């Protein structure tokens, strides 16, 4: 699995994430996005209002039907292993711990460089992957 780190220092995740997801949709692919519980509604809203002339189609547990959603936002780590929308791509945000043995083609790890806990977890994830030969 290819892992890409996004150390966010100038752009908040609410603006960076929609840009990344838009590129994934342009490839006609799907993504599963793991978010911190306190950010779920913020990122959900950001995908609806990202562009004045449109939105990014997505769902959450409150809307249901993950299998029909090209983009699935969740705070539930179990869904990383279930992959409810059959995604090739996973996006980890909010300093979530990087789980081992994910079965996605690519992972995008986004963390806020201004938040110490997210920065530390991003560094730890990078170290663990490097030690594992990734």
N, CA, C and O atoms as a printed pandas DataFrame, in Angstrom:
     atom_number atom_name residue_name chain_id  residue_number  x_coord  y_coord  z_coord
0              1         N          UNK        A               1    0.845   -1.171    0.000
1              2        CA          UNK        A               1    0.000    0.000    0.000
2              3         C          UNK        A               1    0.895    1.239    0.000
3              4         O          UNK        A               1    1.854    1.333    0.766
4              5         N          UNK        A               2    0.570    2.157   -0.848
5              6        CA          UNK        A               2    1.280    3.433   -0.894
6              7         C          UNK        A               2    0.677    4.369    0.155
7              8         O          UNK        A               2   -0.544    4.471    0.272
8              9         N          UNK        A               3    1.534    5.046    0.912
9             10        CA          UNK        A               3    1.066    5.978    1.940
10            11         C          UNK        A               3    1.616    7.364    1.618
11            12         O          UNK        A               3    2.816    7.539    1.406
12            13         N          UNK        A               4    0.716    8.339    1.585
13            14        CA          UNK        A               4    1.075    9.734    1.325
14            15         C          UNK        A               4    0.749   10.552    2.555
15            16         O          UNK        A               4   -0.376   10.502    3.053
16            17         N          UNK        A               5    1.717   11.304    3.053
17            18        CA          UNK        A               5    1.514   12.135    4.239
18            19         C          UNK        A               5    1.233   13.571    3.825
19            20         O          UNK        A               5    1.921   14.133    2.973
20            21         N          UNK        A               6    0.208   14.157    4.443
21            22        CA          UNK        A               6   -0.151   15.553    4.229
22            23         C          UNK        A               6   -0.003   16.282    5.562
23            24         O          UNK        A               6   -0.899   16.243    6.405
24            25         N          UNK        A               7    1.134   16.942    5.741
25            26        CA          UNK        A               7    1.427   17.716    6.944
26            27         C          UNK        A               7    0.851   19.106    6.706
27            28         O          UNK        A               7    1.489   19.945    6.070
28            29         N          UNK        A               8   -0.342   19.349    7.211
29            30        CA          UNK        A               8   -1.077   20.586    6.927
30            31         C          UNK        A               8   -0.610   21.710    7.851
31            32         O          UNK        A               8   -0.744   21.627    9.072
32            33         N          UNK        A               9   -0.066   22.749    7.249
33            34        CA          UNK        A               9    0.357   23.907    8.034
34            35         C          UNK        A               9   -0.314   25.192    7.548
35            36         O          UNK        A               9   -0.451   26.141    8.320
36            37         N          UNK        A              10   -0.725   25.236    6.306
37            38        CA          UNK        A              10   -1.352   26.446    5.749
38            39         C          UNK        A              10   -2.830   26.272    5.445
39            40         O          UNK        A              10   -3.591   27.240    5.465
40            41         N          UNK        A              11   -3.230   25.064    5.168
41            42        CA          UNK        A              11   -4.611   24.790    4.773
42            43         C          UNK        A              11   -5.250   23.873    5.803
43            44         O          UNK        A              11   -4.703   22.812    6.104
44            45         N          UNK        A              12   -6.401   24.263    6.351
45            46        CA          UNK        A              12   -7.068   23.376    7.316
46            47         C          UNK        A              12   -7.643   22.149    6.606
47            48         O          UNK        A              12   -7.897   22.178    5.402
48            49         N          UNK        A              13   -7.839   21.098    7.349
49            50        CA          UNK        A              13   -8.336   19.853    6.777
50            51         C          UNK        A              13   -9.682   20.055    6.079
51            52         O          UNK        A              13   -9.972   19.368    5.100
52            53         N          UNK        A              14  -10.502   20.978    6.562
53            54        CA          UNK        A              14  -11.810   21.195    5.929
54            55         C          UNK        A              14  -11.680   21.722    4.504
55            56         O          UNK        A              14  -12.617   21.588    3.717
56            57         N          UNK        A              15  -10.545   22.315    4.157
57            58        CA          UNK        A              15  -10.308   22.777    2.780
58            59         C          UNK        A              15   -9.435   21.798    2.005
59            60         O          UNK        A              15   -9.622   21.631    0.799
60            61         N          UNK        A              16   -8.488   21.152    2.673
61            62        CA          UNK        A              16   -7.586   20.216    1.989
62            63         C          UNK        A              16   -8.299   18.915    1.613
63            64         O          UNK        A              16   -8.098   18.392    0.517
64            65         N          UNK        A              17   -9.115   18.400    2.504
65            66        CA          UNK        A              17   -9.788   17.129    2.255
66            67         C          UNK        A              17  -10.686   17.183    1.018
67            68         O          UNK        A              17  -10.592   16.288    0.178
68            69         N          UNK        A              18  -11.551   18.187    0.865
69            70        CA          UNK        A              18  -12.384   18.209   -0.342
70            71         C          UNK        A              18  -11.574   18.232   -1.641
71            72         O          UNK        A              18  -11.972   17.612   -2.627
72            73         N          UNK        A              19  -10.468   18.923   -1.649
73            74        CA          UNK        A              19   -9.625   18.961   -2.859
74            75         C          UNK        A              19   -9.107   17.570   -3.204
75            76         O          UNK        A              19   -9.146   17.154   -4.362
76            77         N          UNK        A              20   -8.625   16.858   -2.196
77            78        CA          UNK        A              20   -8.127   15.503   -2.408
78            79         C          UNK        A              20   -9.256   14.585   -2.886
79            80         O          UNK        A              20   -9.079   13.825   -3.838
80            81         N          UNK        A              21  -10.407   14.657   -2.227
81            82        CA          UNK        A              21  -11.524   13.787   -2.586
82            83         C          UNK        A              21  -12.052   14.095   -3.981
83            84         O          UNK        A              21  -12.496   13.195   -4.694
84            85         N          UNK        A              22  -12.005   15.350   -4.366
85            86        CA          UNK        A              22  -12.424   15.722   -5.719
86            87         C          UNK        A              22  -11.540   15.026   -6.758
87            88         O          UNK        A              22  -12.040   14.556   -7.779
88            89         N          UNK        A              23  -10.246   14.958   -6.504
89            90        CA          UNK        A              23   -9.323   14.275   -7.419
90            91         C          UNK        A              23   -9.626   12.779   -7.486
91            92         O          UNK        A              23   -9.556   12.174   -8.556
92            93         N          UNK        A              24   -9.954   12.198   -6.364
93            94        CA          UNK        A              24  -10.300   10.775   -6.336
94            95         C          UNK        A              24  -11.561   10.524   -7.146
95            96         O          UNK        A              24  -11.628    9.559   -7.908
96            97         N          UNK        A              25  -12.555   11.380   -6.988
97            98        CA          UNK        A              25  -13.795   11.231   -7.761
98            99         C          UNK        A              25  -13.563   11.432   -9.251
99           100         O          UNK        A              25  -14.195   10.767  -10.072
100          101         N          UNK        A              26  -12.662   12.342   -9.609
101          102        CA          UNK        A              26  -12.347   12.556  -11.025
102          103         C          UNK        A              26  -11.775   11.292  -11.658
103          104         O          UNK        A              26  -11.935   11.073  -12.859
104          105         N          UNK        A              27  -11.117   10.468  -10.868
105          106        CA          UNK        A              27  -10.593    9.182  -11.348
106          107         C          UNK        A              27  -11.669    8.100  -11.344
107          108         O          UNK        A              27  -11.408    6.948  -11.689
108          109         N          UNK        A              28  -12.882    8.488  -10.948
109          110        CA          UNK        A              28  -14.017    7.578  -10.819
110          111         C          UNK        A              28  -13.726    6.460   -9.812
111          112         O          UNK        A              28  -14.060    5.295  -10.027
112          113         N          UNK        A              29  -13.093    6.859   -8.713
113          114        CA          UNK        A              29  -12.762    5.934   -7.634
114          115         C          UNK        A              29  -13.549    6.308   -6.382
115          116         O          UNK        A              29  -14.272    7.303   -6.362
116          117         N          UNK        A              30  -13.397    5.501   -5.349
117          118        CA          UNK        A              30  -14.078    5.690   -4.070
118          119         C          UNK        A              30  -13.049    5.887   -2.971
119          120         O          UNK        A              30  -11.893    5.483   -3.101
120          121         N          UNK        A              31  -13.489    6.519   -1.879
121          122        CA          UNK        A              31  -12.609    6.714   -0.726
122          123         C          UNK        A              31  -13.386    6.531    0.566
123          124         O          UNK        A              31  -14.558    6.892    0.676
124          125         N          UNK        A              32  -12.696    5.963    1.531
125          126        CA          UNK        A              32  -13.189    5.845    2.891
126          127         C          UNK        A              32  -12.380    6.832    3.722
127          128         O          UNK        A              32  -11.150    6.816    3.670
128          129         N          UNK        A              33  -13.044    7.686    4.483
129          130        CA          UNK        A              33  -12.367    8.734    5.240
130          131         C          UNK        A              33  -12.622    8.517    6.729
131          132         O          UNK        A              33  -13.763    8.572    7.188
132          133         N          UNK        A              34  -11.546    8.270    7.476
133          134        CA          UNK        A              34  -11.647    8.115    8.928
134          135         C          UNK        A              34  -11.355    9.464    9.566
135          136         O          UNK        A              34  -10.298   10.054    9.343
136          137         N          UNK        A              35  -12.301    9.945   10.360
137          138        CA          UNK        A              35  -12.172   11.269   10.976
138          139         C          UNK        A              35  -12.298   11.159   12.488
139          140         O          UNK        A              35  -12.849   10.191   13.011
140          141         N          UNK        A              36  -11.783   12.163   13.176
141          142        CA          UNK        A              36  -11.976   12.250   14.622
142          143         C          UNK        A              36  -13.453   12.549   14.876
143          144         O          UNK        A              36  -14.058   13.316   14.127
144          145         N          UNK        A              37  -14.046   11.958   15.917
145          146        CA          UNK        A              37  -15.474   12.157   16.170
146          147         C          UNK        A              37  -15.904   13.618   16.189
147          148         O          UNK        A              37  -16.976   13.957   15.688
148          149         N          UNK        A              38  -15.071   14.487   16.767
149          150        CA          UNK        A              38  -15.455   15.901   16.857
150          151         C          UNK        A              38  -15.385   16.628   15.513
151          152         O          UNK        A              38  -15.858   17.760   15.404
152          153         N          UNK        A              39  -14.809   16.003   14.499
153          154        CA          UNK        A              39  -14.694   16.627   13.174
154          155         C          UNK        A              39  -15.683   16.079   12.155
155          156         O          UNK        A              39  -15.778   16.614   11.050
156          157         N          UNK        A              40  -16.416   15.035   12.494
157          158        CA          UNK        A              40  -17.293   14.395   11.515
158          159         C          UNK        A              40  -18.298   15.375   10.915
159          160         O          UNK        A              40  -18.397   15.467    9.691
160          161         N          UNK        A              41  -19.035   16.101   11.731
161          162        CA          UNK        A              41  -20.046   17.011   11.190
162          163         C          UNK        A              41  -19.402   18.187   10.448
163          164         O          UNK        A              41  -19.965   18.681    9.472
164          165         N          UNK        A              42  -18.240   18.633   10.896
165          166        CA          UNK        A              42  -17.543   19.733   10.228
166          167         C          UNK        A              42  -17.115   19.317    8.821
167          168         O          UNK        A              42  -17.302   20.067    7.862
168          169         N          UNK        A              43  -16.547   18.127    8.704
169          170        CA          UNK        A              43  -16.099   17.656    7.389
170          171         C          UNK        A              43  -17.277   17.262    6.505
171          172         O          UNK        A              43  -17.231   17.455    5.290
172          173         N          UNK        A              44  -18.315   16.722    7.095
173          174        CA          UNK        A              44  -19.535   16.420    6.349
174          175         C          UNK        A              44  -20.080   17.699    5.722
175          176         O          UNK        A              44  -20.391   17.725    4.531
176          177         N          UNK        A              45  -20.197   18.754    6.518
177          178        CA          UNK        A              45  -20.666   20.050    6.005
178          179         C          UNK        A              45  -19.732   20.607    4.939
179          180         O          UNK        A              45  -20.189   21.172    3.946
180          181         N          UNK        A              46  -18.421   20.449    5.140
181          182        CA          UNK        A              46  -17.447   20.974    4.181
182          183         C          UNK        A              46  -17.622   20.330    2.808
183          184         O          UNK        A              46  -17.450   20.996    1.787
184          185         N          UNK        A              47  -17.959   19.047    2.773
185          186        CA          UNK        A              47  -18.149   18.379    1.482
186          187         C          UNK        A              47  -19.430   18.827    0.789
187          188         O          UNK        A              47  -19.516   18.783   -0.438
188          189         N          UNK        A              48  -20.423   19.259    1.561
189          190        CA          UNK        A              48  -21.656   19.778    0.959
190          191         C          UNK        A              48  -21.463   21.201    0.440
191          192         O          UNK        A              48  -22.107   21.599   -0.529
192          193         N          UNK        A              49  -20.583   21.965    1.077
193          194        CA          UNK        A              49  -20.454   23.393    0.735
194          195         C          UNK        A              49  -19.111   23.732    0.105
195          196         O          UNK        A              49  -18.789   24.910   -0.054
196          197         N          UNK        A              50  -18.327   22.736   -0.255
197          198        CA          UNK        A              50  -16.983   22.928   -0.785
198          199         C          UNK        A              50  -16.955   23.901   -1.957
199          200         O          UNK        A              50  -16.087   24.770   -2.027
200          201         N          UNK        A              51  -17.880   23.757   -2.851
201          202        CA          UNK        A              51  -17.939   24.632   -4.025
202          203         C          UNK        A              51  -19.306   25.301   -4.070
203          204         O          UNK        A              51  -20.317   24.677   -3.749
204          205         N          UNK        A              52  -19.337   26.559   -4.463
205          206        CA          UNK        A              52  -20.635   27.233   -4.552
206          207         C          UNK        A              52  -21.548   26.618   -5.618
207          208         O          UNK        A              52  -22.771   26.731   -5.534
208          209         N          UNK        A              53  -20.943   25.966   -6.622
209          210        CA          UNK        A              53  -21.731   25.425   -7.731
210          211         C          UNK        A              53  -21.943   23.916   -7.634
211          212         O          UNK        A              53  -22.396   23.297   -8.597
212          213         N          UNK        A              54  -21.625   23.321   -6.497
213          214        CA          UNK        A              54  -21.816   21.886   -6.380
214          215         C          UNK        A              54  -21.394   21.344   -5.034
215          216         O          UNK        A              54  -21.143   22.099   -4.096
216          217         N          UNK        A              55  -21.318   20.022   -4.948
217          218        CA          UNK        A              55  -20.950   19.357   -3.706
218          219         C          UNK        A              55  -20.223   18.069   -4.064
219          220         O          UNK        A              55  -20.195   17.660   -5.225
220          221         N          UNK        A              56  -19.647   17.449   -3.073
221          222        CA          UNK        A              56  -18.997   16.158   -3.264
222          223         C          UNK        A              56  -19.917   15.082   -2.693
223          224         O          UNK        A              56  -20.199   15.085   -1.494
224          225         N          UNK        A              57  -20.384   14.168   -3.530
225          226        CA          UNK        A              57  -21.327   13.140   -3.061
226          227         C          UNK        A              57  -20.675   12.228   -2.032
227          228         O          UNK        A              57  -19.602   11.669   -2.261
228          229         N          UNK        A              58  -21.345   12.091   -0.899
229          230        CA          UNK        A              58  -20.783   11.312    0.191
230          231         C          UNK        A              58  -21.866   10.909    1.173
231          232         O          UNK        A              58  -23.009   11.356    1.077
232          233         N          UNK        A              59  -21.497   10.068    2.109
233          234        CA          UNK        A              59  -22.420    9.662    3.147
234          235         C          UNK        A              59  -21.701    9.409    4.454
235          236         O          UNK        A              59  -20.473    9.338    4.517
236          237         N          UNK        A              60  -22.503    9.274    5.494
237          238        CA          UNK        A              60  -22.026    8.967    6.840
238          239         C          UNK        A              60  -22.984    7.946    7.452
239          240         O          UNK        A              60  -23.982    7.581    6.831
240          241         N          UNK        A              61  -22.689    7.497    8.639
241          242        CA          UNK        A              61  -23.575    6.543    9.312
242          243         C          UNK        A              61  -24.984    7.111    9.462
243          244         O          UNK        A              61  -25.957    6.357    9.427
244          245         N          UNK        A              62  -25.109    8.424    9.629
245          246        CA          UNK        A              62  -26.444    9.019    9.806
246          247         C          UNK        A              62  -27.262    8.988    8.509
247          248         O          UNK        A              62  -28.492    8.992    8.562
248          249         N          UNK        A              63  -26.608    8.957    7.364
249          250        CA          UNK        A              63  -27.339    8.887    6.092
250          251         C          UNK        A              63  -27.462    7.448    5.598
251          252         O          UNK        A              63  -28.395    7.115    4.868
252          253         N          UNK        A              64  -26.515    6.596    6.000
253          254        CA          UNK        A              64  -26.575    5.177    5.666
254          255         C          UNK        A              64  -26.226    4.857    4.222
255          256         O          UNK        A              64  -25.828    5.727    3.448
256          257         N          UNK        A              65  -26.386    3.589    3.882
257          258        CA          UNK        A              65  -26.159    3.065    2.531
258          259         C          UNK        A              65  -24.728    3.288    2.055
259          260         O          UNK        A              65  -24.505    3.826    0.970
260          261         N          UNK        A              66  -23.776    2.878    2.857
261          262        CA          UNK        A              66  -22.358    3.057    2.532
262          263         C          UNK        A              66  -22.012    2.472    1.175
263          264         O          UNK        A              66  -21.208    3.044    0.439
264          265         N          UNK        A              67  -22.609    1.342    0.837
265          266        CA          UNK        A              67  -22.273    0.680   -0.419
266          267         C          UNK        A              67  -22.607    1.529   -1.649
267          268         O          UNK        A              67  -22.055    1.302   -2.725
268          269         N          UNK        A              68  -23.502    2.498   -1.496
269          270        CA          UNK        A              68  -23.887    3.369   -2.605
270          271         C          UNK        A              68  -23.092    4.671   -2.652
271          272         O          UNK        A              68  -23.256    5.462   -3.581
272          273         N          UNK        A              69  -22.240    4.897   -1.668
273          274        CA          UNK        A              69  -21.559    6.188   -1.541
274          275         C          UNK        A              69  -20.139    6.126   -2.106
275          276         O          UNK        A              69  -19.360    5.256   -1.717
276          277         N          UNK        A              70  -19.795    7.034   -3.013
277          278        CA          UNK        A              70  -18.420    7.065   -3.518
278          279         C          UNK        A              70  -17.428    7.544   -2.453
279          280         O          UNK        A              70  -16.252    7.182   -2.477
280          281         N          UNK        A              71  -17.914    8.352   -1.534
281          282        CA          UNK        A              71  -17.098    8.850   -0.422
282          283         C          UNK        A              71  -17.839    8.525    0.867
283          284         O          UNK        A              71  -19.015    8.857    1.013
284          285         N          UNK        A              72  -17.161    7.883    1.792
285          286        CA          UNK        A              72  -17.784    7.481    3.058
286          287         C          UNK        A              72  -16.965    8.034    4.211
287          288         O          UNK        A              72  -15.794    7.690    4.371
288          289         N          UNK        A              73  -17.587    8.896    5.021
289          290        CA          UNK        A              73  -16.941    9.475    6.194
290          291         C          UNK        A              73  -17.372    8.693    7.426
291          292         O          UNK        A              73  -18.559    8.444    7.638
292          293         N          UNK        A              74  -16.390    8.311    8.234
293          294        CA          UNK        A              74  -16.704    7.554    9.440
294          295         C          UNK        A              74  -15.739    7.910   10.558
295          296         O          UNK        A              74  -14.604    8.318   10.314
296          297         N          UNK        A              75  -16.201    7.751   11.766
297          298        CA          UNK        A              75  -15.336    7.886   12.937
298          299         C          UNK        A              75  -15.032    6.498   13.512
299          300         O          UNK        A              75  -14.290    6.372   14.485
300          301         N          UNK        A              76  -15.608    5.469   12.904
301          302        CA          UNK        A              76  -15.521    4.095   13.394
302          303         C          UNK        A              76  -14.352    3.360   12.736
303          304         O          UNK        A              76  -14.404    3.043   11.548
304          305         N          UNK        A              77  -13.314    3.095   13.501
305          306        CA          UNK        A              77  -12.115    2.435   12.983
306          307         C          UNK        A              77  -12.391    1.032   12.448
307          308         O          UNK        A              77  -11.662    0.553   11.580
308          309         N          UNK        A              78  -13.416    0.377   12.945
309          310        CA          UNK        A              78  -13.762   -0.968   12.483
310          311         C          UNK        A              78  -14.054   -0.939   10.981
311          312         O          UNK        A              78  -13.781   -1.911   10.277
312          313         N          UNK        A              79  -14.602    0.162   10.495
313          314        CA          UNK        A              79  -14.943    0.263    9.077
314          315         C          UNK        A              79  -13.711    0.270    8.174
315          316         O          UNK        A              79  -13.829    0.028    6.973
316          317         N          UNK        A              80  -12.534    0.542    8.734
317          318        CA          UNK        A              80  -11.314    0.446    7.933
318          319         C          UNK        A              80  -11.091   -0.980    7.460
319          320         O          UNK        A              80  -10.538   -1.202    6.382
320          321         N          UNK        A              81  -11.514   -1.937    8.252
321          322        CA          UNK        A              81  -11.325   -3.334    7.902
322          323         C          UNK        A              81  -12.535   -3.903    7.153
323          324         O          UNK        A              81  -12.409   -4.883    6.420
324          325         N          UNK        A              82  -13.695   -3.291    7.339
325          326        CA          UNK        A              82  -14.898   -3.734    6.635
326          327         C          UNK        A              82  -14.990   -3.129    5.232
327          328         O          UNK        A              82  -15.542   -3.738    4.317
328          329         N          UNK        A              83  -14.439   -1.918    5.079
329          330        CA          UNK        A              83  -14.473   -1.198    3.802
330          331         C          UNK        A              83  -15.891   -1.201    3.210
331          332         O          UNK        A              83  -16.112   -1.783    2.148
332          333         N          UNK        A              84  -16.841   -0.562    3.880
333          334        CA          UNK        A              84  -18.256   -0.675    3.502
334          335         C          UNK        A              84  -18.612   -0.115    2.126
335          336         O          UNK        A              84  -19.641   -0.497    1.569
336          337         N          UNK        A              85  -17.804    0.768    1.566
337          338        CA          UNK        A              85  -18.115    1.278    0.224
338          339         C          UNK        A              85  -17.121    0.781   -0.825
339          340         O          UNK        A              85  -17.044    1.322   -1.928
340          341         N          UNK        A              86  -16.366   -0.253   -0.469
341          342        CA          UNK        A              86  -15.439   -0.911   -1.400
342          343         C          UNK        A              86  -14.464    0.085   -2.041
343          344         O          UNK        A              86  -14.352    0.161   -3.265
344          345         N          UNK        A              87  -13.774    0.835   -1.207
345          346        CA          UNK        A              87  -12.839    1.870   -1.646
346          347         C          UNK        A              87  -11.461    1.303   -1.944
347          348         O          UNK        A              87  -11.022    0.327   -1.336
348          349         N          UNK        A              88  -10.788    1.945   -2.901
349          350        CA          UNK        A              88   -9.375    1.661   -3.144
350          351         C          UNK        A              88   -8.506    2.574   -2.286
351          352         O          UNK        A              88   -7.343    2.278   -2.013
352          353         N          UNK        A              89   -9.101    3.695   -1.868
353          354        CA          UNK        A              89   -8.355    4.726   -1.149
354          355         C          UNK        A              89   -8.926    4.933    0.245
355          356         O          UNK        A              89  -10.137    4.874    0.457
356          357         N          UNK        A              90   -8.021    5.178    1.191
357          358        CA          UNK        A              90   -8.427    5.520    2.549
358          359         C          UNK        A              90   -7.723    6.815    2.926
359          360         O          UNK        A              90   -6.559    7.026    2.585
360          361         N          UNK        A              91   -8.445    7.677    3.634
361          362        CA          UNK        A              91   -7.894    8.935    4.117
362          363         C          UNK        A              91   -8.044    8.934    5.631
363          364         O          UNK        A              91   -9.144    8.753    6.152
364          365         N          UNK        A              92   -6.940    9.138    6.333
365          366        CA          UNK        A              92   -6.957    9.221    7.791
366          367         C          UNK        A              92   -6.734   10.674    8.175
367          368         O          UNK        A              92   -5.779   11.297    7.711
368          369         N          UNK        A              93   -7.602   11.222    9.015
369          370        CA          UNK        A              93   -7.489   12.620    9.433
370          371         C          UNK        A              93   -7.548   12.714   10.946
371          372         O          UNK        A              93   -7.863   11.744   11.635
372          373         N          UNK        A              94   -7.241   13.893   11.446
373          374        CA          UNK        A              94   -7.424   14.172   12.861
374          375         C          UNK        A              94   -6.486   13.457   13.801
375          376         O          UNK        A              94   -6.820   13.246   14.967
376          377         N          UNK        A              95   -5.299   13.072   13.310
377          378        CA          UNK        A              95   -4.341   12.432   14.181
378          379         C          UNK        A              95   -4.713   11.017   14.579
379          380         O          UNK        A              95   -4.222   10.498   15.581
380          381         N          UNK        A              96   -5.586   10.390   13.791
381          382        CA          UNK        A              96   -5.968    9.013   14.091
382          383         C          UNK        A              96   -4.737    8.121   14.008
383          384         O          UNK        A              96   -3.868    8.329   13.161
384          385         N          UNK        A              97   -4.667    7.147   14.874
385          386        CA          UNK        A              97   -3.539    6.220   14.858
386          387         C          UNK        A              97   -3.564    5.425   13.559
387          388         O          UNK        A              97   -4.622    5.028   13.069
388          389         N          UNK        A              98   -2.380    5.207   13.020
389          390        CA          UNK        A              98   -2.267    4.492   11.757
390          391         C          UNK        A              98   -2.332    2.994   12.025
391          392         O          UNK        A              98   -1.397    2.427   12.590
392          393         N          UNK        A              99   -3.426    2.346   11.625
393          394        CA          UNK        A              99   -3.540    0.915   11.878
394          395         C          UNK        A              99   -2.671    0.119   10.903
395          396         O          UNK        A              99   -2.422    0.554    9.779
396          397         N          UNK        A             100   -2.227   -1.021   11.339
397          398        CA          UNK        A             100   -1.432   -1.854   10.445
398          399         C          UNK        A             100   -2.364   -2.770    9.654
399          400         O          UNK        A             100   -3.519   -2.981   10.025
400          401         N          UNK        A             101   -1.848   -3.293    8.589
401          402        CA          UNK        A             101   -2.539   -4.291    7.768
402          403         C          UNK        A             101   -3.836   -3.771    7.144
403          404         O          UNK        A             101   -4.880   -4.415    7.243
404          405         N          UNK        A             102   -3.763   -2.623    6.513
405          406        CA          UNK        A             102   -4.920   -2.131    5.772
406          407         C          UNK        A             102   -4.864   -2.686    4.358
407          408         O          UNK        A             102   -3.782   -2.883    3.805
408          409         N          UNK        A             103   -6.018   -2.935    3.781
409          410        CA          UNK        A             103   -6.058   -3.536    2.447
410          411         C          UNK        A             103   -6.553   -2.545    1.393
411          412         O          UNK        A             103   -7.443   -2.860    0.602
412          413         N          UNK        A             104   -5.978   -1.367    1.391
413          414        CA          UNK        A             104   -6.320   -0.354    0.398
414          415         C          UNK        A             104   -5.143   -0.189   -0.558
415          416         O          UNK        A             104   -4.009   -0.537   -0.227
416          417         N          UNK        A             105   -5.418    0.338   -1.728
417          418        CA          UNK        A             105   -4.345    0.594   -2.688
418          419         C          UNK        A             105   -3.459    1.745   -2.214
419          420         O          UNK        A             105   -2.233    1.676   -2.293
420          421         N          UNK        A             106   -4.105    2.804   -1.718
421          422        CA          UNK        A             106   -3.371    3.979   -1.244
422          423         C          UNK        A             106   -4.011    4.534    0.015
423          424         O          UNK        A             106   -5.220    4.432    0.226
424          425         N          UNK        A             107   -3.162    5.126    0.844
425          426        CA          UNK        A             107   -3.609    5.797    2.056
426          427         C          UNK        A             107   -3.096    7.232    2.022
427          428         O          UNK        A             107   -1.949    7.491    1.660
428          429         N          UNK        A             108   -3.959    8.145    2.402
429          430        CA          UNK        A             108   -3.588    9.553    2.531
430          431         C          UNK        A             108   -3.750    9.910    4.009
431          432         O          UNK        A             108   -4.849    9.845    4.559
432          433         N          UNK        A             109   -2.647   10.284    4.635
433          434        CA          UNK        A             109   -2.642   10.563    6.072
434          435         C          UNK        A             109   -2.516   12.071    6.255
435          436         O          UNK        A             109   -1.445   12.637    6.033
436          437         N          UNK        A             110   -3.615   12.731    6.665
437          438        CA          UNK        A             110   -3.643   14.180    6.825
438          439         C          UNK        A             110   -3.606   14.534    8.301
439          440         O          UNK        A             110   -4.395   14.024    9.096
440          441         N          UNK        A             111   -2.669   15.424    8.662
441          442        CA          UNK        A             111   -2.631   15.856   10.054
442          443         C          UNK        A             111   -2.277   17.335   10.129
443          444         O          UNK        A             111   -1.529   17.861    9.305
444          445         N          UNK        A             112   -2.834   17.986   11.138
445          446        CA          UNK        A             112   -2.645   19.422   11.355
446          447         C          UNK        A             112   -1.314   19.643   12.061
447          448         O          UNK        A             112   -1.127   19.220   13.201
448          449         N          UNK        A             113   -0.394   20.308   11.375
449          450        CA          UNK        A             113    0.930   20.568   11.919
450          451         C          UNK        A             113    0.947   21.556   13.074
451          452         O          UNK        A             113    1.980   21.729   13.721
452          453         N          UNK        A             114   -0.179   22.207   13.344
453          454        CA          UNK        A             114   -0.254   23.162   14.451
454          455         C          UNK        A             114   -0.786   22.524   15.737
455          456         O          UNK        A             114   -0.742   23.138   16.803
456          457         N          UNK        A             115   -1.287   21.299   15.631
457          458        CA          UNK        A             115   -1.806   20.589   16.803
458          459         C          UNK        A             115   -0.790   19.536   17.221
459          460         O          UNK        A             115   -0.523   18.593   16.476
460          461         N          UNK        A             116   -0.234   19.696   18.397
461          462        CA          UNK        A             116    0.875   18.858   18.852
462          463         C          UNK        A             116    0.550   17.368   18.816
463          464         O          UNK        A             116    1.377   16.568   18.379
464          465         N          UNK        A             117   -0.651   16.984   19.272
465          466        CA          UNK        A             117   -0.987   15.556   19.290
466          467         C          UNK        A             117   -1.076   14.975   17.882
467          468         O          UNK        A             117   -0.645   13.845   17.655
468          469         N          UNK        A             118   -1.629   15.734   16.931
469          470        CA          UNK        A             118   -1.700   15.261   15.547
470          471         C          UNK        A             118   -0.309   15.194   14.920
471          472         O          UNK        A             118    0.008   14.253   14.192
472          473         N          UNK        A             119    0.504   16.186   15.206
473          474        CA          UNK        A             119    1.861   16.218   14.677
474          475         C          UNK        A             119    2.661   15.009   15.188
475          476         O          UNK        A             119    3.357   14.350   14.415
476          477         N          UNK        A             120    2.559   14.725   16.478
477          478        CA          UNK        A             120    3.272   13.581   17.055
478          479         C          UNK        A             120    2.797   12.265   16.456
479          480         O          UNK        A             120    3.611   11.398   16.134
480          481         N          UNK        A             121    1.492   12.111   16.305
481          482        CA          UNK        A             121    0.983   10.865   15.736
482          483         C          UNK        A             121    1.403   10.727   14.278
483          484         O          UNK        A             121    1.706    9.621   13.832
484          485         N          UNK        A             122    1.426   11.819   13.531
485          486        CA          UNK        A             122    1.907   11.785   12.149
486          487         C          UNK        A             122    3.355   11.342   12.079
487          488         O          UNK        A             122    3.718   10.511   11.247
488          489         N          UNK        A             123    4.173   11.890   12.942
489          490        CA          UNK        A             123    5.588   11.491   12.992
490          491         C          UNK        A             123    5.742   10.025   13.388
491          492         O          UNK        A             123    6.558    9.301   12.819
492          493         N          UNK        A             124    4.950    9.598   14.365
493          494        CA          UNK        A             124    5.007    8.201   14.802
494          495         C          UNK        A             124    4.597    7.252   13.679
495          496         O          UNK        A             124    5.219    6.209   13.479
496          497         N          UNK        A             125    3.550    7.621   12.954
497          498        CA          UNK        A             125    3.099    6.786   11.835
498          499         C          UNK        A             125    4.181    6.690   10.773
499          500         O          UNK        A             125    4.437    5.609   10.242
500          501         N          UNK        A             126    4.812    7.799   10.464
501          502        CA          UNK        A             126    5.884    7.804    9.463
502          503         C          UNK        A             126    7.032    6.897    9.914
503          504         O          UNK        A             126    7.563    6.120    9.121
504          505         N          UNK        A             127    7.411    7.001   11.201
505          506        CA          UNK        A             127    8.486    6.166   11.732
506          507         C          UNK        A             127    8.142    4.680   11.653
507          508         O          UNK        A             127    8.957    3.866   11.220
508          509         N          UNK        A             128    6.909    4.332   12.082
509          510        CA          UNK        A             128    6.490    2.929   12.067
510          511         C          UNK        A             128    6.525    2.364   10.649
511          512         O          UNK        A             128    6.992    1.247   10.431
512          513         N          UNK        A             129    6.032    3.139    9.695
513          514        CA          UNK        A             129    6.053    2.664    8.310
514          515         C          UNK        A             129    7.466    2.497    7.788
515          516         O          UNK        A             129    7.768    1.538    7.077
516          517         N          UNK        A             130    8.318    3.425    8.142
517          518        CA          UNK        A             130    9.713    3.341    7.705
518          519         C          UNK        A             130   10.391    2.112    8.296
519          520         O          UNK        A             130   11.145    1.423    7.609
520          521         N          UNK        A             131   10.123    1.837    9.569
521          522        CA          UNK        A             131   10.699    0.661   10.229
522          523         C          UNK        A             131   10.191   -0.635    9.613
523          524         O          UNK        A             131   10.909   -1.634    9.567
524          525         N          UNK        A             132    8.935   -0.610    9.134
525          526        CA          UNK        A             132    8.344   -1.791    8.517
526          527         C          UNK        A             132    8.753   -1.933    7.052
527          528         O          UNK        A             132    8.372   -2.894    6.384
528          529         N          UNK        A             133    9.527   -0.976    6.563
529          530        CA          UNK        A             133    9.995   -1.055    5.184
530          531         C          UNK        A             133    9.075   -0.407    4.185
531          532         O          UNK        A             133    9.200   -0.649    2.984
532          533         N          UNK        A             134    8.135    0.425    4.656
533          534        CA          UNK        A             134    7.169    1.071    3.760
534          535         C          UNK        A             134    7.648    2.372    3.204
535          536         O          UNK        A             134    6.933    3.017    2.438
